[in-house]
Amino acid sequence: MTVRELLLEAARTFSGSDTPFLDAVILLAHSLDVPKEKILAMLPEEACDVPASFFEMADRRRRGESIAHIRGFREFYGRTFLVNDDVLSPRQDTEILVEAVLEAGDMCASMPNASRPLKVLDLCTGTGAVAISIAAERPAWHITASDISLKALEAAQQNAHRLLALPSAVEFVASDLFSGILGQFDIIVSNPPYVPRAQAEQLISDGWKDPLVALDGGIDGMDFVRAIIAQASEFLYKNGVVLLEMDPSQVSEAVALFKQAGFCEIRIWKDLAGRERVAGGRYG
């Protein structure tokens, strides 16, 4: 059996994956501790001395566990974030949220009356991927990251210590949305739970290791989006911005909610597949 045949055989069992062959390549590379490019170069070769760990990981993938949770880390915005069963594994689409924050923040910082570092609040921070990426890209900004889960905050702090030259650049706060938040901010950003409850429960049943609390957005998935938009103005400086990630099917309702709450200059950002993924607006 060649390496290609080995990978194809494993990939055929990854029925829940959009990229089954790539998944198999990544798992073999991880088990051999080599770059995936080396695996691709080995495709015509005989599959000799395949580590038992490859078959163990392939079985976990077959049962629905994500590549990130199997390996214990996920690449995001050019950095490697540790993940575990207590946090949502950051998705590549969420990098668009970081881009939107940097774009909005740079515009705020360039205004004639900008006289202090920007203050950014990241709600539902999870692994800290968004907050830490922003802090790494804009070290002068003041970043606060919050989550209702203490275990998630522990994971986020661990990532901050690994990835930031000054880990204290991000202040971590235990908070159920705005309940523990003090002060005002120039930008409020969030990738909140937005999966409809029944779908979230099915994903967990199918083997997803992301915690239910990080997926479940209520009956229609919009509970947190609605709550953030409704409350955000109390925590924004004048002309402050809110930016939220959501499912493309939820964007039109979010835009309407932004308008009803008094936001203007409402914009939509598309993900890498061209789907509407982030909505935001300016208040005041």
C-alpha positions in Angstrom: 0.0 0.0 0.0 1.3 3.4 -0.9 1.1 6.5 1.3 -1.6 7.9 -1.1 -3.7 4.7 -0.8 -3.3 4.8 3.0 -4.5 8.4 3.1 -7.4 7.8 0.7 -8.5 4.8 2.8 -8.6 7.0 5.9 -10.2 9.9 4.1 -13.1 7.8 2.9 -14.1 7.3 6.5 -14.1 11.1 7.4 -17.7 11.5 6.2 -18.3 14.7 8.2 -15.3 16.6 6.8 -15.2 19.0 4.0 -11.5 18.3 3.4 -11.1 14.6 4.2 -7.9 13.9 2.3 -6.2 17.0 3.7 -7.3 15.9 7.2 -5.6 12.6 6.6 -2.4 14.3 5.4 -2.3 16.5 8.5 -2.8 13.6 10.9 -0.1 11.5 9.3 2.3 14.5 9.3 1.5 15.1 13.0 2.1 11.4 13.8 5.4 11.5 12.0 6.3 15.0 13.3 7.1 16.3 9.8 5.6 19.1 7.7 2.5 18.1 5.6 4.5 19.1 2.5 6.8 16.1 3.2 3.8 13.8 3.3 2.6 15.1 -0.1 6.1 14.3 -1.5 5.8 10.8 -0.1 2.5 9.9 -1.7 3.9 7.5 -4.3 6.1 5.7 -1.7 5.2 2.5 0.2 3.5 3.2 3.5 6.1 1.6 5.9 6.3 1.9 9.7 3.1 4.0 10.0 2.9 5.0 13.7 0.0 3.6 15.7 -0.9 7.1 16.7 -2.0 7.8 13.1 -4.6 5.2 13.2 -5.7 6.3 16.7 -6.1 9.9 15.5 -7.9 8.8 12.4 -10.4 6.9 14.5 -11.0 10.1 16.6 -11.5 12.1 13.3 -13.9 9.4 12.1 -16.0 9.9 15.2 -16.3 13.6 14.5 -13.5 15.1 16.6 -11.8 18.1 15.0 -8.3 18.2 13.7 -7.5 21.0 16.2 -8.7 19.1 19.2 -6.9 16.0 18.1 -3.6 17.8 17.8 -4.2 20.2 20.7 -3.6 23.4 18.7 -4.9 25.5 15.9 -3.2 28.0 13.6 -4.9 31.4 13.6 -3.8 34.7 12.1 -0.2 33.4 11.8 0.0 32.1 15.3 -0.5 28.7 17.0 -3.1 28.7 19.7 -3.5 25.8 22.2 -7.0 24.4 22.3 -8.7 21.9 24.6 -12.2 20.6 25.3 -13.0 23.8 27.4 -12.8 26.2 24.4 -14.1 26.7 20.9 -11.4 25.9 18.4 -10.9 29.1 16.4 -11.9 28.9 12.8 -10.2 30.5 9.8 -13.3 32.5 9.0 -12.9 34.4 12.3 -9.7 35.9 11.0 -12.0 38.2 9.0 -13.3 39.5 12.4 -9.7 40.4 13.4 -9.2 42.2 10.0 -12.4 44.2 10.6 -11.2 45.3 14.0 -7.8 46.4 12.7 -9.4 48.3 9.9 -11.9 50.0 12.2 -9.3 50.7 14.8 -6.8 52.2 12.4 -9.5 54.6 11.1 -10.3 55.7 14.7 -6.7 56.2 15.5 -6.2 58.4 12.5 -8.9 60.8 13.4 -7.7 64.4 14.3 -9.0 64.2 17.9 -7.5 60.8 18.7 -5.3 61.5 21.7 -5.1 58.2 23.5 -4.6 54.5 22.8 -7.7 52.7 21.6 -9.6 50.5 24.0 -11.0 47.3 22.7 -13.3 44.8 24.4 -13.5 41.2 23.1 -16.6 39.4 24.5 -16.8 35.6 24.6 -13.0 35.4 24.0 -12.6 31.6 24.3 -9.0 30.7 23.4 -8.3 34.4 23.3 -7.5 34.1 19.6 -9.2 37.4 18.6 -7.9 39.5 21.5 -4.4 38.1 21.4 -4.2 38.6 17.6 -5.3 42.2 18.0 -2.8 42.8 20.9 0.0 41.3 18.8 -0.8 43.4 15.8 -1.4 46.7 17.7 0.6 46.6 20.9 -0.3 50.2 21.8 -4.0 49.4 22.1 -5.6 48.5 25.4 -7.3 45.1 25.1 -9.8 43.6 27.5 -11.1 40.0 26.9 -13.9 38.4 28.8 -15.7 35.0 29.0 -18.3 33.4 31.2 -16.1 30.3 31.4 -13.3 30.3 33.9 -11.7 27.4 32.1 -11.8 29.2 28.9 -10.1 32.2 30.5 -7.3 29.9 31.8 -6.7 28.7 28.3 -6.7 32.2 26.9 -4.2 33.4 29.5 -2.0 30.4 28.7 -2.1 31.4 25.0 -1.3 35.1 25.9 1.8 34.0 27.9 2.9 31.9 24.9 2.3 34.4 22.2 2.7 37.9 23.5 5.9 39.6 24.5 3.9 41.3 27.2 1.1 39.0 28.3 -0.4 41.7 30.5 -1.3 43.6 27.2 -4.6 41.7 27.4 -6.7 42.1 30.6 -8.9 39.0 31.1 -12.2 39.4 32.9 -14.8 36.8 34.0 -18.1 38.1 32.7 -21.4 37.0 31.4 -21.4 39.4 28.4 -21.4 42.9 30.0 -22.3 41.9 33.6 -18.7 42.2 34.8 -17.5 44.9 32.4 -16.5 48.4 33.6 -15.7 51.5 31.6 -16.1 52.3 27.9 -14.5 51.2 24.8 -13.7 52.4 21.2 -14.4 48.9 19.8 -16.5 46.0 21.1 -15.9 42.8 19.2 -17.3 39.3 19.6 -17.5 35.9 18.0 -20.3 34.8 20.3 -22.2 31.5 20.3 -24.5 31.7 17.3 -25.4 28.1 16.4 -29.1 27.3 16.9 -29.5 25.1 20.0 -30.8 22.0 18.3 -28.0 22.1 15.8 -25.4 22.7 18.5 -26.7 19.7 20.5 -26.5 17.6 17.3 -22.9 18.6 16.7 -21.9 17.6 20.2 -23.8 14.3 19.7 -21.8 13.8 16.4 -18.5 14.0 18.3 -17.6 17.7 18.3 -15.3 18.5 21.3 -16.1 22.2 21.3 -18.1 23.0 24.6 -21.8 23.4 24.1 -21.7 26.7 25.9 -19.4 28.1 23.1 -21.8 27.0 20.4 -25.4 27.3 21.7 -26.8 30.7 20.7 -30.4 29.9 21.8 -33.3 28.6 19.8 -32.4 30.4 16.6 -28.8 31.2 17.4 -29.3 34.9 17.8 -29.6 35.3 21.6 -26.1 36.7 22.1 -26.1 38.8 19.0 -29.3 40.5 20.0 -28.1 41.0 23.6 -24.7 42.6 22.6 -26.3 45.0 20.1 -29.0 46.0 22.6 -26.5 46.7 25.4 -23.3 47.8 23.7 -24.1 51.5 23.5 -23.7 51.8 27.3 -20.1 50.7 27.0 -19.0 52.6 24.0 -17.3 56.0 23.7 -18.9 58.4 21.2 -18.5 57.0 17.7 -17.6 53.6 19.1 -17.8 50.5 16.9 -19.4 47.1 17.4 -18.2 44.2 15.2 -19.8 40.7 15.5 -19.3 37.4 13.7 -22.3 35.3 12.9 -23.8 32.8 10.5 -24.4 34.3 7.0 -28.1 33.5 7.5 -28.2 35.8 10.5 -26.6 38.9 9.0 -29.8 40.6 7.6 -31.5 40.4 11.1 -28.3 41.8 12.7 -28.2 44.7 10.3 -31.8 45.5 11.2 -31.0 45.3 14.9 -28.0 47.7 14.5 -30.3 50.2 12.8 -33.0 49.9 15.5 -30.4 50.4 18.2 -29.2 53.7 16.7 -26.0 52.5 14.9 -24.9 54.0 11.6 -22.3 53.3 8.9 -23.3 49.7 9.1 -21.0 47.4 7.2 -20.7 43.7 6.3 -17.4 41.8 5.8 -17.3 38.5 3.8 -15.3 35.4 4.7 -12.9 33.6 2.5 -15.7 31.7 0.8 -17.5 35.0 0.0 -20.2 34.6 2.6 -21.4 37.4 4.7 -19.7 36.7 8.1 -19.2 39.9 10.1 -21.5 42.8 10.6 -20.8 46.0 12.4 -21.7 49.6 12.9 -20.7 52.9 14.6 -22.7 54.4 17.5 -23.2 58.1 18.1 
